[in-house]
């Protein structure tokens, strides 16, 4: 059985996307995140080493434990982050 999220954020849009998610941050040890776009596009910037990924409803973004990252809204969008205590299938 596929892992289930233990918590999910509210749905954010380009205006309600928290400043904390737009700035460098990371998950805690043992916590994976999956950014799921409901509509629109989002740029996920992973750091150390730096990588950029363009996310859309068909391409979620996987965040590994403790990896610094931030997101940038690319116009109108709606997204949510699911958190897991084991590696999910993104």
C-alpha positions as MATLAB code, in Angstrom:
seq = 'XXXXXXXXXXXXXXXXXXXXXXXXXXXXXXXXXXXXXXXXXXXXXXXXXXXXXXXXXXXXXXXXXXXXXXXXXXXXXXXXXXXXXXXXXX';
ca = [
       0.000    0.000    0.000;
       1.300    3.451   -0.918;
       2.226    5.784    1.959;
      -0.479    8.248    2.978;
       0.245   11.852    4.014;
       0.049   12.513    7.734;
      -0.711   16.202    7.137;
      -1.561   18.561    4.296;
      -1.442   22.344    4.078;
      -4.467   24.391    3.138;
      -4.818   25.138   -0.569;
      -2.825   28.273   -1.424;
      -3.100   30.523   -4.472;
      -0.583   33.015   -5.844;
      -1.760   35.648   -3.348;
      -2.133   33.482   -0.225;
       1.135   31.547   -0.751;
       2.954   32.153    2.566;
       6.128   34.204    2.564;
       7.815   31.324    4.423;
       7.306   29.039    1.390;
       8.659   31.717   -0.962;
      11.894   31.935    1.084;
      14.553   29.317    1.804;
      13.245   26.620    4.153;
      13.415   22.841    4.584;
      11.501   19.935    6.047;
      12.643   18.243    9.237;
      14.603   14.991    9.388;
      12.444   12.093    8.215;
       9.819   14.311    6.548;
       9.133   14.245    2.802;
       6.927   16.800    1.093;
       5.024   16.596   -2.183;
       3.922   19.852   -3.773;
       0.747   19.249   -5.752;
      -0.523   21.849   -8.190;
      -4.283   21.919   -8.600;
      -4.009   24.488  -11.381;
      -1.378   26.776  -12.835;
       2.407   26.561  -12.653;
       5.024   26.896   -9.934;
       8.824   26.919   -9.976;
      10.447   24.751   -7.302;
      14.050   25.680   -6.553;
      15.975   23.014   -4.661;
      19.258   24.075   -3.059;
      22.492   22.294   -2.127;
      22.918   21.439   -4.987;
      20.714   23.853   -6.899;
      18.061   22.456   -9.252;
      14.929   24.033  -10.719;
      11.734   22.203  -11.579;
       8.610   23.568  -13.247;
       5.562   22.062  -11.570;
       2.033   21.784  -12.934;
      -0.963   19.547  -12.185;
       0.689   16.640  -14.015;
       4.164   17.199  -12.453;
       4.265   17.340   -8.638;
       7.438   18.280   -6.790;
       9.158   15.938   -4.327;
      10.976   17.470   -1.362;
      13.407   15.169    0.429;
      14.039   15.512    4.176;
      16.081   18.546    5.239;
      16.809   19.751    1.675;
      16.587   23.544    1.480;
      14.190   24.858   -1.141;
      11.708   27.603   -2.034;
       8.872   28.090   -4.504;
       7.887   30.841   -6.930;
       4.363   31.266   -8.290;
       4.298   31.725  -12.059;
       0.989   33.528  -12.428;
      -2.386   32.326  -11.200;
      -2.129   28.959   -9.458;
      -3.525   26.798   -6.664;
      -1.372   24.315   -4.752;
      -1.137   22.193   -1.634;
       1.713   20.401    0.130;
       1.315   16.857    1.490;
       3.734   15.654    4.212;
       4.854   12.042    4.679;
       6.944   10.203    7.263;
       8.258    7.795    4.616;
       9.218    8.341    0.997;
       6.076    8.759   -1.141;
       5.552    8.002   -4.805;
       5.408   11.588   -6.086;
];
